[in-house]
Amino acid sequence: MKFNRKRPTAVMGGLTVLSLLVTACGSSSSSASAAASSATAPKTTAVATASSAAGQVSQAKAEIAKYMAMPTFTAPGPSIDASKLRGKTILVVEHDTVSDTVVGIAQAIQNAGQLLGITVDIFNGQGIISTIEQGIQQGIDQKVGAILIIGVAPSAVPSSVAAVHAANIPLIGVDDSALDTSQPGQGLGQDFFGAAGANFETFGRLSADAAIVNSNGKPVNAAIFTINNPVSVAFVNGVKSVLSGCSFCTLVSTQDIEPQYWTTKLGPATSSLIVAHPDLNYIFPMADTLGLFVVAGVNQAGASGKVFVASGDGSSSGTLGLVQQGPIFIADPGASTPWMGWEAMDQALRAMSGMQPGNPSVPIRYLDKSNLAGANLKDLTNIYGDAYVAGYKKLWGLG
């Protein structure tokens, strides 16, 4: 999907003042005064526009500041007696193993299961709908205690979702929806027990804020790369919500490229986008794994220093290393994938215990060069901390 949208420049009163002066003109001295006022009107407008831009930059900085600190743990719900669930089996169905986030979450769920005495089987859907459906059916046939799907859009597998519900097996969507606790299934629909993950709308807002701050009030001409998934919709909505209030920002393109094509198509698509839109200077991949290939495309187009990237997820040392290094990847607001995995397990425990779902959202941290400087990225605990470990252990009765 591509679209162009030009936003009006903020102008304060220059034309109105000029019109009044022209109307009042009745003598040569008045004409001279009008001419003088006319000559200074553009300067007044420029000052007003600069003031407006400065205010918008300050607002973006203030939003970013809210997310700079190390995340803290807040219990998503009441305590759980997890000892009663020892020996249970749950199935995790991954959309693919291309995304670092998906892989990291699945591994974290498995690690939590080992602590709890719960078997966690992992099925790789390979980004193919029929394969994902096979994996879900495997869980139904095995009568597992719960099925967790990671990065899978519910709308892509409706019959499988209905089959899980019919089998009376709790279904939890992880990192695959716009979280909404006011809606059935926490935004996923009535066939789901609940959800777990980070708020991708916040990722989108912070990515756009990063561009505004980096531009320092100069024009922002942006593009977005997405995938066919509800979290992409949330990310795009977040970007748009910020850019729509920015007088010097324009969204020139949005393109969908699915995970199985990232390695072959994202780089060339980025280069082509830069050629097609010479004024383009910011690209927002909806997840930072896409950003790896987008940065390669920027370099291929010879646009380093002109085109910048801001994304969401903050899930891998590779992408965070690009932010740490600069200059292209300027920000990667993210959430801890182990934290998301443990939150997903928490939801599974609640489902198997007959409890209500907990708060599905994990905390987000804004990451850029300033708070990544000198950090050892091989262990993302250095970035997000491990407050969740003690928090969930206490919540689950593990001491």
C-alpha positions in Angstrom: 0.0 0.0 0.0 1.4 3.4 -1.0 -0.1 6.8 -0.4 1.0 10.4 -0.3 -0.1 12.9 2.2 1.0 16.5 2.4 0.5 18.3 5.7 -0.1 22.1 5.8 2.7 24.2 7.1 1.8 26.0 10.3 1.4 29.7 9.5 0.4 32.4 12.0 -1.5 35.4 10.8 0.8 36.8 8.2 -1.8 36.7 5.4 -4.5 38.2 7.6 -2.3 41.1 8.6 -1.4 41.8 5.0 -5.1 41.7 3.9 -6.0 44.3 6.5 -3.2 46.6 5.5 -4.1 46.4 1.8 -7.8 47.2 2.7 -6.8 50.2 4.8 -4.5 51.6 2.1 -5.6 55.2 1.3 -2.5 57.3 0.7 1.1 57.1 -0.5 2.3 56.9 3.1 -0.2 54.1 3.8 0.9 52.4 0.7 4.5 52.7 1.9 3.5 51.3 5.3 1.7 48.4 3.6 4.6 47.7 1.4 6.9 47.7 4.5 4.5 45.4 6.3 4.3 43.2 3.3 8.0 42.9 3.1 8.3 41.8 6.8 5.3 39.4 6.7 7.3 36.4 5.4 9.8 36.9 8.2 7.0 36.9 10.8 5.6 33.8 9.3 9.0 32.1 9.3 9.5 33.0 13.0 6.0 31.6 13.8 6.7 28.4 11.9 10.1 28.0 13.6 8.4 28.5 17.0 5.8 25.9 16.2 8.5 23.4 15.0 10.5 24.0 18.1 7.5 23.2 20.3 6.8 20.0 18.4 10.5 18.9 18.9 10.2 19.7 22.6 7.0 17.6 22.8 8.7 14.7 21.1 11.6 14.9 23.5 9.3 14.9 26.5 7.5 11.7 25.2 10.8 10.0 24.7 12.0 10.9 28.2 9.1 8.9 29.7 10.6 5.7 28.4 14.4 6.1 28.9 14.7 4.4 32.3 15.3 0.7 33.1 11.9 -1.1 33.2 10.5 -2.1 36.6 8.2 -5.1 37.3 4.5 -4.7 38.1 2.6 -7.9 38.8 0.1 -8.5 35.9 -2.4 -10.1 38.3 -2.9 -12.1 41.5 -0.5 -14.8 42.6 -0.7 -18.3 41.1 0.0 -21.7 42.7 2.0 -23.0 39.8 3.0 -26.2 41.7 -0.5 -27.6 40.8 0.5 -27.4 37.1 3.7 -29.3 37.3 3.8 -32.0 34.6 1.6 -30.1 32.2 2.5 -29.6 28.5 1.9 -26.5 26.4 2.6 -26.0 22.7 4.2 -22.9 21.3 3.6 -22.3 17.5 6.1 -19.7 16.0 5.1 -17.9 12.9 8.7 -18.3 11.7 12.3 -18.3 12.9 13.4 -15.3 10.8 12.4 -12.8 13.5 14.7 -12.5 16.5 11.7 -11.5 18.6 9.7 -14.6 17.8 12.7 -16.9 18.5 13.6 -15.1 21.7 10.1 -15.2 23.1 9.7 -19.0 22.3 13.1 -19.7 24.0 12.0 -17.7 27.1 8.7 -19.6 27.4 10.7 -22.8 27.3 13.1 -21.5 30.0 10.3 -20.6 32.2 8.7 -24.0 31.7 11.9 -25.7 32.9 11.7 -23.8 36.2 8.0 -24.7 36.6 8.3 -28.4 35.6 6.1 -27.7 32.6 7.0 -29.2 29.2 7.1 -26.6 26.4 7.0 -28.0 22.8 7.9 -25.5 20.0 6.6 -25.8 16.5 8.1 -23.7 13.7 5.4 -22.5 11.3 8.0 -21.4 8.7 5.9 -18.4 7.8 3.5 -20.7 5.9 -0.2 -20.6 6.8 -0.8 -24.3 6.2 2.2 -25.3 8.2 1.1 -23.0 11.1 -2.3 -24.7 11.0 -0.7 -28.1 11.1 1.2 -27.0 14.3 -2.0 -25.8 15.9 -3.8 -29.1 15.0 -0.9 -31.0 16.6 -1.6 -29.2 19.9 -5.3 -30.1 19.6 -4.5 -33.7 18.9 -2.1 -33.9 21.8 -4.7 -32.3 24.2 -2.0 -29.9 25.5 -2.8 -27.6 28.5 -2.5 -24.5 26.4 -1.5 -23.3 22.9 0.5 -20.1 22.4 0.9 -18.6 18.9 3.7 -16.1 18.4 3.6 -13.5 15.7 0.6 -15.2 14.0 -2.3 -13.0 12.9 -5.6 -14.6 14.1 -7.3 -13.6 10.9 -4.8 -15.7 9.0 -5.8 -19.0 10.7 -9.5 -18.5 11.6 -10.5 -22.2 11.3 -7.6 -23.2 13.6 -8.5 -20.6 16.1 -12.1 -21.9 16.2 -10.9 -25.5 16.4 -8.8 -24.7 19.5 -11.8 -23.0 21.1 -14.0 -26.0 20.3 -11.4 -28.3 21.9 -11.7 -26.2 25.1 -7.9 -25.5 25.0 -6.8 -22.0 26.2 -5.3 -20.1 23.3 -2.9 -17.2 23.9 -1.7 -14.8 21.2 1.9 -13.5 21.8 3.3 -10.5 20.0 0.6 -10.6 17.4 -2.1 -8.1 18.3 -2.9 -4.5 19.2 -3.3 -5.1 23.0 -6.7 -4.0 24.2 -7.9 -5.3 27.6 -11.4 -3.9 27.0 -12.0 -6.3 24.2 -12.6 -10.0 24.1 -9.4 -12.0 24.2 -7.6 -8.8 25.1 -8.0 -7.6 21.5 -7.7 -11.0 19.8 -11.3 -12.1 19.8 -13.6 -14.3 21.9 -11.8 -17.5 21.0 -8.7 -16.4 22.8 -8.0 -16.5 26.5 -5.7 -13.5 26.3 -2.6 -12.0 24.9 1.0 -11.1 25.8 3.5 -8.7 24.3 4.5 -5.1 23.9 2.4 -2.2 22.7 3.4 -1.7 19.1 1.4 1.5 18.9 3.9 2.9 21.4 6.7 1.6 19.3 5.3 3.5 16.3 4.8 6.7 18.3 8.4 6.6 19.7 9.9 5.9 16.3 8.1 9.0 14.9 9.2 11.0 17.9 12.8 9.9 17.2 12.6 11.3 13.7 11.2 14.6 14.9 13.9 15.1 17.5 16.6 14.0 15.1 15.3 16.4 12.4 15.4 19.3 14.9 12.4 20.9 13.1 13.5 20.3 9.6 11.3 18.4 7.1 10.6 14.8 7.9 9.6 12.8 4.8 9.0 9.3 6.0 8.1 5.7 4.8 7.0 2.6 6.7 7.8 -1.1 6.0 5.2 -3.4 7.6 4.0 -7.0 7.5 0.4 -8.4 7.3 -0.2 -8.6 11.0 -2.3 -6.7 13.5 0.8 -5.4 15.3 1.8 -3.7 12.0 -1.5 -1.9 12.0 -0.9 -0.8 15.6 2.7 0.4 14.7 1.4 2.4 11.7 -1.3 3.9 13.8 1.3 5.0 16.3 3.5 6.6 13.6 0.5 8.4 12.0 -0.8 9.7 15.4 2.5 11.6 15.9 3.1 12.7 12.3 -0.4 14.0 12.0 0.4 16.6 14.7 3.7 17.5 13.1 3.6 20.5 10.8 6.9 19.6 9.0 6.2 15.8 8.6 4.9 13.9 5.6 4.3 10.1 5.3 5.1 9.3 1.6 4.8 5.5 1.5 3.8 2.4 3.3 4.8 -1.0 2.0 4.1 -4.6 3.2 6.9 -7.2 2.8 6.4 -10.5 4.5 9.1 -12.2 6.6 10.0 -14.9 4.0 11.0 -12.1 1.6 13.0 -9.9 4.0 16.4 -11.3 3.1 15.8 -10.9 -0.7 13.4 -8.0 -1.1 13.8 -5.5 1.8 17.2 -4.2 0.8 16.3 -3.6 -2.9 12.9 -2.2 -1.9 14.6 0.3 0.3 17.0 1.4 -2.4 14.2 1.7 -4.9 12.2 3.8 -2.4 15.0 6.2 -1.9 15.4 6.6 -5.7 11.7 7.1 -6.2 11.4 9.7 -3.4 14.5 11.9 -3.4 13.3 13.9 -0.4 12.9 10.7 1.7 14.9 11.0 4.9 13.3 8.6 7.5 12.2 5.0 7.3 10.2 3.2 10.0 10.4 -0.6 9.8 7.6 -2.0 12.0 10.1 -4.4 13.7 13.8 -3.9 14.1 14.7 -7.2 12.4 13.5 -5.6 9.2 15.8 -2.7 10.0 18.9 -4.8 9.4 17.9 -5.1 5.8 16.7 -1.6 5.5 20.0 -0.2 6.7 21.7 -2.4 4.1 19.4 -0.8 1.5 20.2 2.7 2.7 24.0 2.0 2.3 23.4 0.4 -1.1 21.7 3.6 -2.2 24.6 5.7 -1.0 22.2 7.5 1.4 24.0 7.1 4.7 23.9 10.5 6.5 20.8 11.4 4.5 18.3 8.7 5.3 17.8 7.5 8.9 16.0 4.5 10.4 13.9 4.2 13.6 12.1 1.1 14.5 10.6 -0.9 17.4 11.3 -4.2 19.2 14.9 -3.7 20.5 15.1 -7.5 20.5 18.6 -8.4 19.1 22.2 -7.4 19.6 22.5 -7.0 15.9 20.0 -4.3 15.5 20.9 -2.6 18.8 24.6 -2.7 17.6 23.6 -0.7 14.6 22.0 1.9 16.9 25.0 1.9 19.1 27.3 2.4 16.1 25.2 4.9 14.1 24.7 6.9 12.1 21.8 5.4 10.1 19.8 3.5 12.8 19.0 6.3 15.3 16.5 4.6 17.7 15.0 1.2 18.6 12.5 1.5 21.4 11.9 -2.0 22.5 10.9 -4.6 25.1 12.7 -7.5 26.6 11.9 -10.7 24.7 12.6 -12.9 27.7 10.2 -10.7 29.7 7.5 -11.2 27.0 8.1 -15.0 27.1 7.6 -15.1 30.9 4.5 -12.9 30.6 3.2 -15.4 28.0 3.9 -18.2 30.4 2.1 -16.3 33.1 -1.0 -16.0 30.9 -0.8 -19.8 30.2 -0.6 -20.5 34.0 -3.6 -18.3 34.6 -5.6 -20.1 31.9 -4.7 -23.6 33.1 -5.6 -22.5 36.7 -9.0 -21.3 35.7 -8.1 -17.7 36.5 -8.8 -14.5 34.7 -6.1 -13.2 32.2 -3.6 -10.8 33.6 -2.3 -7.5 32.2 -0.8 -8.6 28.8 1.6 -5.7 28.3 5.3 -5.6 29.2 7.2 -2.4 29.8 8.9 -0.5 26.9 12.3 1.2 27.0 13.4 3.8 24.4 16.9 2.9 23.2 19.3 5.2 21.3 23.0 6.0 21.3 22.8 7.8 24.6 21.7 4.8 26.8 23.4 2.1 24.7 26.8 3.7 24.9 29.3 1.2 26.2 26.6 -1.5 26.9 27.4 -5.1 26.3 24.7 -6.1 23.9 25.4 -9.9 24.0 23.2 -10.0 27.1 20.1 -7.9 26.8 19.7 -8.0 30.6 22.2 -5.1 30.4 19.6 -3.2 28.5 16.3 -4.2 30.1 17.4 -5.6 33.4 16.0 -8.8 35.0 13.4 -7.4 37.4 10.9 -9.8 35.7 12.7 -12.9 37.0 12.3 -12.2 40.7 8.8 -10.7 40.1 7.4 -13.7 38.2 9.1 -16.3 40.5 7.4 -14.7 43.5 4.1 -14.5 41.7 4.3 -18.2 40.8 5.2 -19.3 44.3 8.8 -20.2 43.4 10.4 -18.1 46.1 
